[in-house]
């Protein structure tokens, strides 16, 4: 809070960031709310698959998606996978316990070392996957467009009451 956030590229209500610029820095909900006071659309490049190595960035991404969803913002992004795939290495303690008996040390995949056991993030991921899926739905995007159209009408009406000399 109180931090300045440099917008690398922004115009007409749209802001463009690389993932690291928003989620690998010490930013939080207040910073993201400030961003969406000015911008209605975010283009986010390079969303990675989350695991133990980038757990903090995963938390920030979850917060970013929550703020976007609450503000009815639109997300355009490039990512290394589907919403489910982005979070498949994040598991709850219960999930990890269920996985353990099924995998012997010989049959473990090489990327199992990147599994992140985190109850809070493990539960939050389900909400985030659901929100990302909804934010990509036709209904959500139509609602976003309707909100923008309504704001434009209000702005035009406000401008009609202003006389420039």
PyMOL commands that set and color helices and strands:
alter all, ss='L'
color gray80, all
select helices_A, chain A and resi 19-23+29-38+52-70+83-87+93-100+110-114+119-135+138-160
alter helices_A, ss='H'
color red, helices_A
select strands_A, chain A and resi 9-11+14-18+41-47+74-79+90-91+116-117
alter strands_A, ss='S'
color yellow, strands_A
deselect
rebuild
show_as cartoon
